[in-house]
């Protein structure tokens, strides 16, 4: 009997773990946990081991660079696949679907940058970090939103997802345009040739993923040596992976969908947690409340917490008032404002842009991390509390 009880409990634990892994909240919750763990380790006796491991050289790159330049290229590959799918077949395939998240995303990029610059244009400021608070962390934000369960209308979850995808596209364009180092023309020509080969494979009907992976790896190496950030190779590769099905075999699964399905668990449960653990760790030694008032952490924190909510909610409200877009079904203005607050969670992409903006200034990178953590946590807590306070379970949940 005891063995039966133990087996039943073990099966229940397995079922709970499986349900968690399959939930939308899983990625965001794991990201929160590894960020907290990184902070704990970076401020413990294990700190020398933590920072020493990240700086250790492996095959010409440090461990940190392998994570940020190679593994994050796979993250950007998944981002590119999602953008392409949504633009062609999904939530962004028509003007009416793009309108509200498009206006909101524009406000969510412009206003945070203005807020950051208003703090950093003085003599002690660092204006090159203007794009840091312009990005929303989709995994983190959806994780927080999923914790609220049926209290939030499905339409708002779709709105947040679409907004974050457009936000990611904006971040990719910003990285390409403003955070490119000195260009190596030979390597850039190699990248152009690799891109041409990928386009030719797409046009020629190549549907096996292995050739795309091989050429994509060469493309990544060319980008790495060119001065253009290597992670953009993932986006270029994603845009060339076929999405359309051949007319003669409509039962086949499009290569893009196969690749996206294969990458999601690796990105969600390995790559993003590794990135978070490697980059969220900042030592609080010598940090005081006074240091949080320095231009960079203050600009980032205010950009995320104030700039995001003002930009997203303000631009969305203007679009609705001008009848350029409509309010998500079943939602109200307070709930839309709550979503705007959650858009201030800028963890992954904000940290990444911060590394590029202050590539040669480790102290400013640490200051960026402080600002991102402060702005993201404040946005997450305030957004979750507002949505929980002003939202009731939906009719669908009550019928279930």
Protein Blocks (a to p, Z undefined) as FASTA:
>chain_A
ZZmmmmmmmmmmmmmmmmmmmpmklmmmmmmmmmmmmmmmmmcfklmmmmmmmmpceehi
afklmmmmmmmmmmmmmmmmmmmmmmmmmmmlbfklmmmmmmmmmmmmmmmmmmmmmmmm
mmkbcfklmmmmmpccfklmmmmmmmnmmmbcfklmmmmmmmmmmmmmmmmmmmmmmmcc
cddfklmmmmmmmmmmmmmmmmnopabfklmmmmmmmmmmmmmmnopafklmmmmmmmmp
cfbdcfklmmbccfklmmmmmmmmmmmmmmmmmmmmmmmpccfehiafklmmpmklmmmm
mmmmmmmmmmmmmmmmmmmmnopaccdehiafklmmmmmmmmmpcklmmmmmmmmmmmml
mklmmmmmmmmmmmmmmmmmmmmmmmmmmpccdfklmmZZ
